[in-house]
Amino acid sequence: PPRSHPRKDSLTMFRLAAILFAISFVGSPLLVQGQCVHQPVALGDAEHFAILSYNTVTNDGLSRIIGDLGIHPGAAVTGFPFGEMLQGSTMELANTYSLDGKNALDTAYDDAAGRTDCSIEAIGEIGAGATLPPGLYTSTSGMHVTDTLILDGQGNENAVWIFQMQTTFVSAVSSKIVLLNGAKASNIFWQVGSSGTLGGYSTFEGTMMAYATITLGTGAIVNGRVLARTAAVTLLGNMITVPWGNPCKVVLNSCVQLPVALGRAEHFSVLAGSTITSTGFSKIGGDLGLSPGLSVTGFAPLITGVTIGDGRMVNDSSSMEIANPSAADGKLDLTAAFNDAATRFRCPFSRIGEIGGMTFTPGLYKSTSGMQLTGTLTLDGEGDENAVWIFQMASTFVSAVSSQIILKNGAKASNIFWQVGSSGTIGATSTFEGTMMAYASITLNEGAVVHGRVLARVGAVTMIASIITIPAGSALD
């Protein structure tokens, strides 16, 4: 007998009622107060899929998918389970569910491609800071977004956007689509006549239905779906979330932050670009990595080339990875994680300068300059063990002597991320919680304790009799 699928079955009655109500409007907008009001594209059995492909889905890196993954008639999936299916999402490979989804995609694509009323020409660039109200936007060639595209719902939570193009859609690296005034990703539809490409670390909103391939660059985030009619979908360390309120919790459409995916950098306590230097009895709980640099000073030489000192790798499974593939892979994923954290933009709190003496609930905290910590910073998880904090700063992070970060009510060091635009300094005898990702150097003064990681993209890590422990819940915990 057919397998029961509660999430899919729960949509059936709603769809039947919606189809009976809207059938007379398919392909035609309503005329309200002299304006065209377009109806959403009915996705039917494709609605619960975050990814649909004709033949293959290929993933490289720590992609996270909320929504189902389907392929039909093909069944080839690579790069999972390193990629993760979250919140009960399933893979439907060459079965009845994926066939139904594929047939529904064909119908939805043709519906979107066939809309004609009240169309607005939008050929080529649509995202150089442009603001578009709801409507049908058409191109006889392709469309591309190079910076920011703003979709303004004008206070109407039912506002619909349909983008038709005869050839390609391309978004640039770090480009983003911003939703304002009631705009919802669930009401945005992109009908792409050939292939779609999302740039690295870009943010995309809505359902992309491409005739051919869909390719997501490193770290690209999709609040919607990527549905390819006749070809493959390729992922590279991405986050894709189906934009529906129930039964899936849609974190990308709210102020709830997802953790930063560290990938192959996760098992490193220390990772640097140029040099690593320890003075005194430093203790490292995870791996130590350096790439492309070669100089490690101040540790018991587990491998040839390390200058001897009192520093120790205290975990039996810990290792030193110096200018080798493991360190290089860690550095690649550190770069992706740094860029992910640096480009988060939903619901930011401005916190410039001093953050000591404060209590922060989960969220994104942003400084256009640096941050300093004097005294005590309290991070309150409010009873949520999955609570996430991301701290973005354009320049430096400095913590004072004997400063501390206190975690309460479920807060975990494994869910705290510090993206430092230049260099980070942790004060003597201070306590630091979370993963610091600095563009340049990181310095730990005497007796500093880190429950987390210190990861420097291009510069050095320097420590004086410091202790660094991989946080609970991580790869080496």
FIMAR-599357 format. One record per residue (C-alpha): y, z, x. Coordinates in steps of 0.1 Angstrom, whole numbers, padded with zeros to 4 digits, always signed. Layout:
N
YZX
...
//
This chain:
477
+0000+0000+0000
+0036-0005+0011
+0051+0023+0032
+0076+0045+0014
+0111+0044+0030
+0133+0071+0012
+0166+0060+0027
+0161+0023+0017
+0146+0032-0017
+0176+0054-0025
+0199+0025-0024
+0179+0004-0049
+0194+0017-0082
+0229+0016-0068
+0225-0020-0057
+0211-0031-0091
+0241-0016-0109
+0266-0030-0084
+0251-0065-0086
+0252-0065-0124
+0288-0055-0123
+0300-0078-0096
+0279-0109-0101
+0306-0128-0118
+0330-0121-0089
+0308-0132-0060
+0328-0156-0038
+0359-0152-0059
+0387-0127-0054
+0402-0107-0083
+0439-0114-0090
+0458-0081-0091
+0496-0080-0094
+0498-0115-0078
+0476-0106-0048
+0440-0117-0040
+0416-0087-0039
+0384-0098-0022
+0350-0083-0031
+0328-0069-0003
+0300-0091+0010
+0268-0078-0006
+0244-0070+0023
+0214-0061+0001
+0183-0052+0021
+0202-0058+0054
+0225-0029+0047
+0204-0002+0063
+0200-0021+0096
+0223-0014+0126
+0206-0043+0144
+0189-0074+0131
+0176-0102+0152
+0156-0134+0148
+0134-0131+0179
+0142-0103+0204
+0163-0072+0210
+0169-0064+0247
+0184-0031+0258
+0194-0019+0293
+0208+0016+0296
+0211+0045+0273
+0220+0028+0240
+0221+0050+0209
+0214+0036+0174
+0221+0052+0141
+0206+0028+0115
+0174+0007+0116
+0165-0020+0141
+0148-0050+0127
+0134-0083+0140
+0119-0112+0121
+0099-0134+0127
+0099-0122+0163
+0088-0087+0173
+0099-0083+0210
+0119-0052+0219
+0126-0041+0254
+0145-0012+0268
+0134+0014+0243
+0127+0044+0243
+0153+0046+0271
+0175+0035+0242
+0174+0060+0214
+0169+0056+0176
+0188+0086+0161
+0189+0105+0128
+0156+0091+0114
+0164+0055+0122
+0133+0033+0125
+0122+0000+0141
+0110-0026+0116
+0093-0054+0136
+0080-0085+0119
+0071-0066+0087
+0081-0067+0051
+0113-0046+0056
+0126-0068+0084
+0117-0099+0064
+0137-0086+0034
+0165-0077+0057
+0165-0111+0073
+0165-0129+0039
+0194-0107+0027
+0213-0115+0059
+0210-0152+0053
+0224-0148+0018
+0252-0125+0030
+0262-0149+0058
+0263-0178+0034
+0284-0158+0010
+0309-0149+0037
+0310-0184+0050
+0316-0199+0016
+0346-0178+0006
+0377-0200+0002
+0403-0184-0021
+0435-0171-0007
+0425-0178+0029
+0448-0171+0058
+0445-0192+0090
+0438-0171+0121
+0428-0194+0149
+0422-0180+0184
+0439-0147+0194
+0440-0121+0166
+0441-0089+0186
+0472-0088+0208
+0486-0058+0189
+0485-0076+0156
+0484-0057+0122
+0464-0074+0095
+0464-0064+0058
+0433-0069+0037
+0423-0106+0032
+0402-0136+0041
+0410-0149+0076
+0396-0182+0087
+0394-0202+0119
+0382-0238+0124
+0372-0228+0159
+0368-0192+0172
+0385-0159+0172
+0391-0134+0201
+0406-0099+0205
+0421-0092+0239
+0438-0058+0233
+0442-0040+0199
+0437-0053+0164
+0450-0030+0136
+0435-0033+0101
+0459-0016+0076
+0443-0007+0043
+0478+0000+0028
+0464+0030+0011
+0435+0012-0006
+0401+0027+0004
+0385-0004-0013
+0404-0029+0008
+0382-0057+0022
+0386-0080+0052
+0365-0111+0058
+0368-0131+0090
+0353-0166+0090
+0350-0186+0122
+0332-0218+0129
+0323-0210+0165
+0325-0179+0187
+0339-0144+0185
+0348-0127+0218
+0364-0093+0223
+0378-0084+0258
+0369-0054+0280
+0384-0022+0265
+0397-0039+0235
+0396-0020+0202
+0400-0024+0164
+0420+0004+0148
+0417+0013+0111
+0447+0027+0093
+0456+0038+0058
+0422+0038+0041
+0406+0009+0060
+0368+0013+0063
+0343-0003+0086
+0320-0007+0056
+0344-0032+0041
+0349-0054+0071
+0328-0085+0076
+0327-0110+0105
+0310-0144+0099
+0305-0160+0133
+0295-0196+0133
+0278-0195+0167
+0276-0164+0191
+0294-0131+0192
+0303-0112+0224
+0318-0077+0226
+0335-0067+0258
+0325-0037+0279
+0339-0004+0267
+0354-0021+0236
+0353-0006+0201
+0344-0029+0172
+0346-0021+0135
+0326-0038+0107
+0295-0059+0102
+0291-0089+0125
+0269-0117+0111
+0264-0143+0138
+0245-0176+0134
+0232-0173+0170
+0232-0146+0196
+0251-0113+0198
+0258-0097+0232
+0273-0062+0237
+0289-0055+0271
+0284-0022+0289
+0295+0008+0269
+0307-0012+0238
+0308+0009+0206
+0301-0006+0172
+0309+0012+0140
+0291-0012+0118
+0262-0037+0124
+0252-0065+0147
+0231-0090+0127
+0219-0123+0144
+0205-0149+0121
+0186-0172+0145
+0187-0156+0179
+0187-0125+0200
+0207-0093+0202
+0214-0079+0237
+0226-0043+0244
+0239-0026+0276
+0243+0012+0271
+0259+0009+0236
+0265+0030+0205
+0259+0014+0171
+0264+0033+0139
+0258+0020+0104
+0290+0028+0084
+0277+0047+0054
+0283+0083+0044
+0248+0091+0032
+0220+0097+0041
+0231+0091+0077
+0259+0112+0091
+0284+0086+0104
+0301+0104+0133
+0321+0074+0145
+0340+0071+0113
+0352+0107+0115
+0365+0132+0140
+0331+0143+0152
+0326+0132+0188
+0293+0119+0202
+0282+0131+0236
+0290+0109+0266
+0258+0092+0277
+0253+0099+0314
+0222+0078+0318
+0209+0078+0353
+0237+0101+0364
+0223+0129+0343
+0200+0144+0369
+0227+0147+0396
+0245+0180+0401
+0267+0163+0427
+0274+0126+0430
+0301+0110+0452
+0313+0077+0466
+0324+0084+0501
+0312+0118+0515
+0297+0152+0505
+0307+0183+0525
+0296+0219+0521
+0308+0249+0541
+0289+0282+0537
+0259+0290+0514
+0263+0265+0486
+0235+0262+0461
+0227+0230+0442
+0204+0231+0412
+0200+0194+0405
+0200+0163+0427
+0226+0153+0452
+0236+0117+0454
+0259+0096+0475
+0267+0058+0473
+0279+0037+0490
+0288+0065+0516
+0263+0079+0541
+0278+0112+0553
+0264+0145+0539
+0274+0176+0559
+0264+0212+0555
+0230+0212+0540
+0195+0219+0552
+0184+0183+0561
+0158+0174+0535
+0161+0138+0548
+0172+0122+0580
+0209+0119+0586
+0221+0151+0569
+0242+0173+0591
+0227+0207+0591
+0243+0237+0574
+0237+0266+0551
+0238+0246+0518
+0206+0245+0499
+0189+0225+0471
+0174+0254+0451
+0153+0236+0426
+0119+0225+0440
+0122+0191+0422
+0157+0184+0434
+0163+0157+0460
+0190+0141+0481
+0196+0104+0473
+0218+0089+0499
+0228+0052+0498
+0196+0043+0481
+0188+0026+0447
+0186+0059+0428
+0221+0069+0440
+0235+0034+0433
+0220+0035+0398
+0236+0069+0392
+0270+0056+0403
+0267+0026+0380
+0260+0049+0350
+0287+0073+0361
+0312+0044+0359
+0300+0036+0324
+0302+0072+0313
+0337+0077+0329
+0349+0046+0310
+0333+0057+0278
+0351+0091+0280
+0383+0075+0290
+0384+0051+0261
+0376+0076+0233
+0405+0075+0208
+0395+0090+0175
+0414+0121+0163
+0429+0131+0197
+0447+0165+0203
+0475+0163+0228
+0471+0190+0254
+0494+0183+0284
+0495+0208+0313
+0483+0244+0308
+0452+0250+0287
+0445+0285+0298
+0447+0313+0272
+0436+0289+0244
+0406+0286+0221
+0395+0250+0214
+0372+0239+0187
+0351+0207+0192
+0371+0175+0196
+0389+0151+0219
+0417+0166+0240
+0440+0142+0257
+0467+0145+0284
+0490+0116+0295
+0493+0135+0328
+0471+0163+0340
+0456+0196+0329
+0457+0231+0345
+0436+0261+0337
+0449+0295+0345
+0431+0326+0331
+0406+0319+0304
+0398+0289+0282
+0375+0296+0252
+0354+0268+0237
+0342+0277+0202
+0313+0257+0188
+0318+0271+0153
+0281+0276+0149
+0273+0239+0157
+0249+0236+0187
+0257+0199+0188
+0294+0204+0191
+0311+0181+0217
+0343+0185+0237
+0359+0156+0256
+0389+0162+0279
+0408+0131+0289
+0436+0133+0315
+0455+0105+0333
+0458+0124+0366
+0446+0157+0380
+0426+0187+0368
+0433+0221+0386
+0418+0255+0377
+0433+0286+0392
+0416+0313+0413
+0392+0334+0391
+0398+0313+0360
+0370+0309+0336
+0357+0289+0307
+0339+0309+0280
+0314+0293+0255
+0308+0309+0221
+0292+0302+0188
+0268+0274+0199
+0290+0257+0225
+0269+0242+0254
+0279+0231+0288
+0257+0200+0283
+0281+0188+0256
+0314+0193+0275
+0329+0163+0294
+0360+0162+0316
+0373+0127+0325
+0398+0132+0353
+0420+0102+0361
+0425+0111+0398
+0412+0143+0415
+0397+0176+0403
+0401+0210+0419
+0381+0241+0409
+0396+0274+0420
+0380+0300+0442
+0357+0324+0424
+0363+0306+0391
+0337+0295+0365
+0337+0260+0352
+0316+0246+0323
+0306+0210+0317
+0304+0177+0335
+0335+0167+0356
+0338+0130+0361
+0367+0123+0385
+0379+0089+0396
+0388+0101+0431
+0377+0134+0448
+0365+0168+0436
+0370+0200+0455
+0353+0233+0448
+0369+0263+0465
+0351+0293+0478
+0327+0310+0454
+0333+0285+0425
+0305+0284+0400
+0298+0252+0379
+0274+0251+0350
+0274+0213+0348
+0280+0185+0373
+0307+0173+0397
+0307+0135+0398
+0333+0116+0419
+0334+0079+0413
+0350+0067+0446
+0359+0097+0467
+0344+0128+0482
+0329+0160+0469
+0338+0191+0490
+0325+0226+0483
+0328+0260+0500
+0299+0284+0492
+0298+0271+0456
+0270+0272+0430
+0263+0242+0408
+0236+0244+0381
+0225+0216+0358
+0233+0227+0322
+0206+0236+0298
+0192+0207+0279
+0196+0182+0307
+0170+0162+0326
+0162+0188+0352
+0166+0219+0330
//
